[in-house]
Amino acid sequence: MTVQTSPFFADHEQVVFFSDSATGLRAIIAIHSTVLGPAAGGCRMWNYADEQSAIDDVLRLSRGMSYKNAMADLPLGGGKAVILGDPRRHKSEALLEAFGRAVDSLAGRYVTAEDVGITVADMTVAARRTRYISGLGKTGASVGGDPSPKTAQGVFVGLQAAVAARLDRSDLEGLGVAVQGLGNVGYHLCRNLHQAGARLVVADVDEGRVARVCDEFGATGVSVDEILFADVDVLAPCALGGVLNARTIPQIRASVVAGAANNQLAEDADGARLQARGILYAPDYVINAGGIISVAAEYLGGKSESDVERDITRIHDRLVDLFARAKSEGKPTNVVADAMAEERMRRAADRAGRVRAA
């Protein structure tokens, strides 16, 4: 199988493979669309089973970034990078600098930031070799920095919108929420939920993370095999993708799915499966846009921290509109979200075409 025969290839503009034998870097950068602006999306470092798994992942993630940025009304297209390797064993400053050179070679068509397996400190190292990077440490009154808390805040306000739409509740007091994955975003989401009075059930492959959240927020820890099927009101997937599928959906007990993970649906048909079960799904690339909103403000400039906070709260309103449209049209929420994002991208392409023609 090749890039163009992958089931996740969606007329991507450019897919570039990078290799640097001196540092061990093996990376792929996928640019899905630049119709709205430079392709923006984080870099993920993961110990993929094989190269095809990495190709499929970067293709899905980059397309999702196009839709995410379109729905967030950002002047950015969609792209993503993956580095093949175990971040705990294979990461080095030399490798990160080599990745920075790879990003720089694209001359601004792709703008990177951190994602799974990559930290703010890692991006700071990569920034030695490229200026096409964001999500760096904050200095003074500047906006930006670690986007994880901003992603969590967006998921939190989006979760509130979903609870209101599906459960007719304006508060989260006593509401059961199962959080799968307690990394940076999952941890901050748990903190927000705890402060709002939610009852937390949590799981992570790292037992230390579970212990921390249980200790700080009074959560109940369960195994990673149980978390998707916990007896709760809301399921918040905050780990890797593909957890909502033909096998898991029939066993989910929650009425709402609202989490930070990218590509939560294993396939588009899973949106219809959730709808058939009466489970309201908040499309991942709509609800988890807080991080890219912050990263965009840092990279593009011209916005204050209060502007970023205001833009993140709009995730709530976008989901309210999306849920209403899905209900009116009788369609799964992921289908409606895709149509809305594609419509915005088409309008931008049409405008660009008229400008070129003139």
C-alpha positions as CSV (number, residue, x, y, z in Angstrom):
1,M,0.0,0.0,0.0
2,T,1.2,3.5,-0.8
3,V,0.2,7.0,0.3
4,Q,-2.4,7.5,-2.5
5,T,-3.9,4.0,-2.1
6,S,-4.3,4.5,1.7
7,P,-8.0,4.7,2.7
8,F,-7.2,7.9,4.5
9,F,-5.7,9.7,1.5
10,A,-8.1,12.6,0.8
11,D,-6.6,14.6,-2.1
12,H,-3.7,15.7,0.1
13,E,-1.7,18.5,-1.5
14,Q,1.7,17.1,-0.4
15,V,3.1,14.2,1.7
16,V,6.9,14.3,2.4
17,F,9.1,11.7,3.9
18,F,12.2,12.7,5.8
19,S,15.1,10.6,6.9
20,D,18.4,11.6,8.7
21,S,20.7,8.7,9.3
22,A,23.0,10.8,11.6
23,T,20.2,11.5,14.1
24,G,17.9,8.5,13.4
25,L,15.1,10.8,12.3
26,R,12.3,9.2,10.4
27,A,9.4,11.6,9.9
28,I,6.4,12.2,7.6
29,I,4.8,15.6,7.1
30,A,1.4,15.6,5.4
31,I,-0.2,18.8,4.1
32,H,-3.8,18.2,3.4
33,S,-4.9,21.7,2.4
34,T,-3.6,25.3,2.3
35,V,-6.7,26.8,0.9
36,L,-7.3,28.8,4.1
37,G,-3.7,29.5,4.8
38,P,-0.5,27.7,5.8
39,A,-1.1,24.1,6.9
40,A,-0.9,24.0,10.7
41,G,-0.9,21.0,13.0
42,G,1.2,19.4,15.7
43,C,4.0,16.9,15.5
44,R,3.3,13.5,17.1
45,M,6.1,11.1,18.1
46,W,4.9,7.5,18.4
47,N,6.3,4.0,18.2
48,Y,4.2,2.9,15.2
49,A,3.9,-0.8,14.4
50,D,5.1,-0.1,10.9
51,E,5.5,2.6,8.3
52,Q,2.0,2.2,6.9
53,S,0.4,2.8,10.3
54,A,2.4,6.0,10.5
55,I,1.2,7.0,7.0
56,D,-2.4,6.3,7.8
57,D,-2.2,8.2,11.0
58,V,-0.6,11.3,9.5
59,L,-3.1,11.4,6.7
60,R,-6.1,11.2,9.0
61,L,-4.7,13.7,11.4
62,S,-3.8,16.3,8.7
63,R,-7.3,16.1,7.2
64,G,-8.7,16.5,10.6
65,M,-6.6,19.7,11.1
66,S,-8.1,21.1,7.9
67,Y,-11.5,20.6,9.2
68,K,-10.6,21.8,12.7
69,N,-9.1,25.0,11.5
70,A,-12.0,25.7,9.2
71,M,-14.5,25.2,11.9
72,A,-12.6,27.4,14.3
73,D,-12.6,30.2,11.7
74,L,-8.8,30.3,11.6
75,P,-6.8,31.5,8.6
76,L,-4.9,28.2,8.5
77,G,-5.0,25.1,6.5
78,G,-4.4,21.6,7.7
79,G,-1.2,19.6,8.2
80,K,0.4,17.2,10.6
81,A,3.8,15.6,11.2
82,V,4.7,12.3,12.8
83,I,8.1,11.1,13.9
84,L,8.5,7.3,14.0
85,G,10.1,6.2,17.2
86,D,9.6,5.8,21.0
87,P,9.8,9.2,22.5
88,R,11.1,7.8,25.8
89,R,14.1,6.1,24.1
90,H,14.7,7.6,20.7
91,K,14.2,11.3,21.2
92,S,17.3,13.6,21.3
93,E,18.2,17.2,20.7
94,A,19.9,16.3,17.5
95,L,16.8,14.5,16.2
96,L,14.6,17.4,17.1
97,E,16.9,19.8,15.4
98,A,16.8,17.6,12.3
99,F,13.0,17.7,12.5
100,G,13.2,21.5,12.6
101,R,15.3,21.5,9.4
102,A,12.7,19.2,7.8
103,V,9.9,21.7,8.7
104,D,12.0,24.6,7.5
105,S,12.6,23.0,4.1
106,L,8.9,23.4,3.4
107,A,9.3,27.2,3.6
108,G,6.2,28.0,5.6
109,R,3.7,25.7,3.9
110,Y,3.6,23.8,7.2
111,V,3.6,25.2,10.7
112,T,4.3,22.7,13.5
113,A,3.6,22.5,17.3
114,E,3.6,19.8,20.0
115,D,1.3,16.8,20.0
116,V,1.5,13.4,21.6
117,G,5.0,12.5,22.6
118,I,6.3,16.0,22.0
119,T,6.6,18.7,24.6
120,V,7.1,22.5,24.7
121,A,10.8,21.9,25.5
122,D,11.1,19.7,22.4
123,M,9.5,22.4,20.2
124,T,12.0,24.9,21.7
125,V,14.8,22.7,20.5
126,A,13.3,22.3,17.0
127,A,12.8,26.1,16.8
128,R,16.6,26.4,16.6
129,R,16.3,25.3,13.0
130,T,13.0,26.8,11.9
131,R,10.7,29.8,12.5
132,Y,7.7,27.9,11.3
133,I,6.8,26.7,14.7
134,S,4.4,27.6,17.6
135,G,3.4,26.3,21.0
136,L,6.6,27.5,22.5
137,G,7.0,28.7,26.1
138,K,5.3,32.0,27.0
139,T,7.4,35.1,27.7
140,G,5.9,38.0,29.6
141,A,2.4,38.9,28.4
142,S,2.6,37.0,25.2
143,V,-0.1,34.6,24.2
144,G,0.5,30.9,23.5
145,G,2.8,28.5,25.3
146,D,1.7,25.0,26.1
147,P,-1.6,24.5,24.3
148,S,-2.8,21.6,26.5
149,P,-4.7,23.7,29.1
150,K,-6.4,25.6,26.2
151,T,-7.4,22.3,24.5
152,A,-8.8,21.1,27.9
153,Q,-10.8,24.4,28.3
154,G,-12.3,24.0,24.9
155,V,-13.3,20.5,25.6
156,F,-14.8,21.6,28.9
157,V,-17.1,24.3,27.4
158,G,-18.0,21.9,24.5
159,L,-18.9,19.2,27.0
160,Q,-21.2,21.7,28.8
161,A,-22.9,22.3,25.4
162,A,-23.4,18.6,24.8
163,V,-24.7,18.0,28.3
164,A,-27.2,20.8,27.9
165,A,-28.3,19.4,24.5
166,R,-28.6,15.7,25.4
167,L,-29.3,15.8,29.1
168,D,-31.0,19.2,29.4
169,R,-28.7,20.2,32.3
170,S,-27.1,23.6,32.7
171,D,-24.6,22.4,35.3
172,L,-22.3,19.4,35.9
173,E,-22.8,19.0,39.6
174,G,-22.8,15.2,40.4
175,L,-22.6,14.3,36.8
176,G,-20.6,11.2,36.1
177,V,-17.7,11.7,33.6
178,A,-15.3,9.0,32.4
179,V,-12.0,10.4,31.2
180,Q,-9.8,8.0,29.2
181,G,-6.3,9.2,29.1
182,L,-4.7,11.5,31.7
183,G,-1.9,13.2,29.8
184,N,-1.6,16.9,29.8
185,V,-5.0,17.6,28.3
186,G,-6.8,14.8,30.2
187,Y,-5.3,16.1,33.5
188,H,-6.4,19.7,32.9
189,L,-9.9,18.5,31.8
190,C,-10.2,16.5,35.1
191,R,-9.3,19.6,37.1
192,N,-12.0,21.7,35.3
193,L,-14.6,19.0,35.7
194,H,-13.7,18.5,39.4
195,Q,-14.1,22.2,40.0
196,A,-17.5,22.1,38.4
197,G,-18.6,19.3,40.7
198,A,-18.5,16.4,38.3
199,R,-17.9,12.8,39.6
200,L,-14.8,11.4,37.8
201,V,-14.0,7.9,36.7
202,V,-10.5,7.7,35.1
203,A,-8.0,5.4,33.4
204,D,-4.6,5.6,31.9
205,V,-1.9,3.2,30.9
206,D,0.3,5.1,33.4
207,E,-0.7,4.1,36.9
208,G,1.1,7.2,38.3
209,R,-1.2,9.5,36.4
210,V,-4.2,7.7,37.7
211,A,-3.0,7.9,41.3
212,R,-2.4,11.6,40.9
213,V,-5.9,12.4,39.6
214,C,-7.5,10.2,42.2
215,D,-5.6,11.9,44.9
216,E,-6.1,15.5,43.7
217,F,-9.6,15.3,42.4
218,G,-11.3,12.4,44.2
219,A,-11.6,10.4,41.1
220,T,-12.2,6.7,40.9
221,G,-9.7,4.7,38.9
222,V,-10.6,1.8,36.7
223,S,-8.7,-0.3,34.2
224,V,-8.1,0.8,30.6
225,D,-10.3,-2.1,29.5
226,E,-13.3,-0.8,31.6
227,I,-13.2,3.0,31.1
228,L,-15.2,3.1,27.8
229,F,-18.0,1.2,29.3
230,A,-18.2,2.9,32.7
231,D,-21.7,3.7,34.1
232,V,-21.5,7.4,33.6
233,D,-23.3,10.2,31.9
234,V,-20.4,11.4,29.7
235,L,-17.5,9.6,28.1
236,A,-14.4,11.8,27.4
237,P,-11.8,10.0,25.2
238,C,-8.5,11.9,25.7
239,A,-6.0,9.3,24.5
240,L,-5.4,8.0,21.0
241,G,-8.0,7.6,18.2
242,G,-10.2,4.8,16.9
243,V,-11.8,4.0,20.3
244,L,-15.4,4.4,19.0
245,N,-16.0,1.5,16.7
246,A,-18.4,-1.3,15.9
247,R,-17.2,-3.3,18.8
248,T,-17.2,-0.7,21.5
249,I,-20.2,1.5,20.7
250,P,-22.8,-1.2,21.6
251,Q,-21.3,-1.4,25.1
252,I,-21.0,2.3,25.9
253,R,-23.3,3.4,28.7
254,A,-22.8,7.1,28.5
255,S,-25.3,9.4,26.8
256,V,-22.7,11.9,25.6
257,V,-19.3,11.5,24.1
258,A,-17.2,14.6,24.4
259,G,-13.4,14.3,24.6
260,A,-10.1,15.6,23.3
261,A,-8.7,12.7,21.4
262,N,-8.3,13.1,17.6
263,N,-10.0,10.7,15.2
264,Q,-12.2,9.1,17.9
265,L,-14.3,7.4,15.3
266,A,-12.7,4.4,13.7
267,E,-14.7,5.0,10.6
268,D,-17.3,7.6,9.5
269,A,-20.1,5.0,9.9
270,D,-19.5,5.0,13.6
271,G,-21.2,8.4,13.9
272,A,-24.4,6.8,12.7
273,R,-23.9,3.9,15.2
274,L,-23.7,6.4,18.0
275,Q,-26.8,8.3,16.7
276,A,-28.7,5.0,16.5
277,R,-28.0,4.4,20.2
278,G,-29.1,7.9,21.2
279,I,-25.6,8.9,22.1
280,L,-24.7,12.5,21.3
281,Y,-21.2,12.8,19.9
282,A,-19.3,16.1,19.9
283,P,-17.1,15.8,16.8
284,D,-13.5,15.7,18.0
285,Y,-12.0,18.4,15.7
286,V,-14.7,20.9,16.8
287,I,-14.5,20.4,20.5
288,N,-10.7,20.0,20.8
289,A,-9.8,23.2,18.9
290,G,-8.7,25.2,21.9
291,G,-5.1,24.3,21.5
292,I,-4.9,25.3,17.8
293,I,-6.7,28.5,18.6
294,S,-4.0,29.3,21.1
295,V,-1.2,28.2,18.8
296,A,-2.6,30.2,15.9
297,A,-2.7,33.4,18.1
298,E,0.9,32.8,19.1
299,Y,2.1,32.3,15.6
300,L,0.0,34.9,13.8
301,G,0.1,37.6,16.5
302,G,-2.3,40.4,17.0
303,K,-4.3,38.9,19.8
304,S,-4.3,39.1,23.6
305,E,-4.9,36.4,26.2
306,S,-8.4,37.6,26.7
307,D,-9.0,37.3,22.9
308,V,-7.8,33.7,23.0
309,E,-10.1,32.9,25.9
310,R,-13.1,34.5,24.1
311,D,-12.3,32.5,20.9
312,I,-12.2,29.3,22.9
313,T,-15.6,29.9,24.5
314,R,-17.0,30.1,21.0
315,I,-16.5,26.3,20.8
316,H,-19.6,26.0,23.0
317,D,-21.7,28.1,20.6
318,R,-20.4,26.2,17.5
319,L,-21.4,22.9,19.0
320,V,-24.9,24.3,20.0
321,D,-25.4,25.3,16.4
322,L,-24.0,21.9,15.1
323,F,-26.2,19.9,17.4
324,A,-29.3,21.9,16.4
325,R,-28.5,21.4,12.7
326,A,-27.9,17.7,13.1
327,K,-31.2,17.3,14.9
328,S,-33.1,19.3,12.3
329,E,-31.6,17.3,9.4
330,G,-31.7,13.9,11.2
331,K,-28.0,13.3,10.4
332,P,-25.1,12.1,12.6
333,T,-23.1,15.0,14.1
334,N,-19.9,14.0,12.4
335,V,-21.6,14.1,8.9
336,V,-22.9,17.6,9.6
337,A,-19.6,18.8,11.0
338,D,-17.7,17.5,7.9
339,A,-20.2,19.2,5.6
340,M,-19.9,22.5,7.5
341,A,-16.1,22.4,7.3
342,E,-16.0,21.5,3.6
343,E,-18.4,24.3,2.9
344,R,-16.1,26.8,4.5
345,M,-13.1,25.4,2.6
346,R,-15.0,25.5,-0.7
347,R,-16.0,29.1,-0.2
348,A,-12.4,30.0,0.5
349,A,-11.3,28.2,-2.7
350,D,-13.9,30.0,-4.7
351,R,-12.7,33.3,-3.4
352,A,-9.1,32.5,-4.2
353,G,-10.1,31.4,-7.7
354,R,-11.9,34.7,-8.3
355,V,-8.8,36.6,-7.2
356,R,-6.6,34.6,-9.5
357,A,-8.9,35.0,-12.4
358,A,-9.0,38.7,-11.9
